[in-house]
Amino acid sequence: MLRIIDARTGQPVDAAPARRGLTRVEAHTEGFDVTALRVLLVADLLVRALEIGGTPVWALLDEERQRAELRAGAAALGIRPFEEGRDAASGLGETQVLHVVREGGAEPDGVRVAVAAVEASAPPEDTDPAVLRLALLGTRRGVPVALGTGTLDAAHATLARWRGAVAHWATSPSRPVPDEVRAALRTAWEDDLDVPGVLGVLRRVESAPEVPDGARFETFAHADRLLGLELTRDLGNPR
């Protein structure tokens, strides 16, 4: 079960306390900048993780300013659309409400999932959005991210390598995700949404000699349901 740290108390809470009960994820971006996109990205990850676990989710965006810019930036990063929070009717019987906020920002009633700042006014204009997404995923949400050239270059190299490898592994006979790998992935993302932990599992699988290529492919495809990096994009074009 996904447990998330409530910024109000510093204690973990169940993201979905009732089995199959509706969870509302509400993002509070407070304008448009790279930190706002990180807030939306964390909200997107929460939605994905809950849905993988079978929890129905209602995703809302509580923001009145620069909505067009936010939605365009979110779409480029592969963040799925959120409903307008201020216009949507409340009271759908949700059993949990998770507010994704900037650290030191909005203080809505309910569980708060705090997201640290991105230390960059904007990434270079020619940055691949998927590279930016991976660069942001590489640091736990409570730790500030510095989007320097080195960080973006490393993310670019990793993404290119993984997409090429996944395309190559796809040519091998399919094998199931090893039980211990599936458990390690779930343990990571259910531990306060530890996405760097998920990435670490993938790095181990990438180089583990005992894992067949077909199982590597299925592992990366499975994890990408959470990561949203389009790791299978180059299928049919192995490098």
Secondary structure, DSSP 4 states (H G I P E B T S, - for coil): --EEEETTTTEEEESS-STT--EEEEE---SSSHHHHHHHHHHHHHHHHHHHTT--EEEEE---SSHHHHHHHHHHTTPPP-EETTTS---S--SEEEEEEETTS---SSEEEEEPPBS-S---TT--HHHHHHHHHTS-TTS-B---HHHHHHHHHHHHHHHHHHHHHTTSPP-PPPHHHHHHHHHHHHBT--HHHHHHHHHHHHH-TTS-HHHHHHHHHHHHHHH---TTTTTT---
